């Protein structure tokens, strides 16, 4: 079976998708099933940089698109079978709509839409077109969380009355009292 050709919206040469999502596509267990063929970023310069990086890693050309037109271009690229999206939730609907209209399956990082209404629009459009929407909520299915659930359910550690979470995150992430401008949109209750 030929690999599924992926066009990735939000894949720059550095950032979340480049460090946490895409490296697995190049792992021997997945590289025969998936092939990165295109990407889209916010600017022409970042698209060119990322396309050069991933063309070298993939061993074949990876097309670079940019801006909101990139959502349309990647959806209409004949060398893209599936579109992956890892951008701000506030832009998910704009990013996935052209892919759905083009009949391409979608992988969306985090939540599909910005709230219930947008998520419903995406689901209904996908159903009408017969495309699948996969949602990557990896933290809810992490091996470590399943182990914690198993320990709690087993009663081996007693009855859990409360928990605390201590984590390490980059300083610009939206945790705690300070948030950088790039993540300030997450503090808006409408997002």
Secondary structure, 3 states (H helix, E strand, C coil): CCCEEEEEECCCCCCHHHHHHHHHHHCHHHHCCEEEEEEEECCHHHHHHHHHHHHHHHCCCCEEEEHHHHHHHHHHCCCCCEEEECCCHHHHHHHHHHHHHCCCEEEEECCCCCCHHHHHHHHHHHHHHCCCEEEECHHHHCHHHHHHHHHHHHCCCCCCCCCCCCCCCCCCCCCCCCCCHHHHHHHCCCC
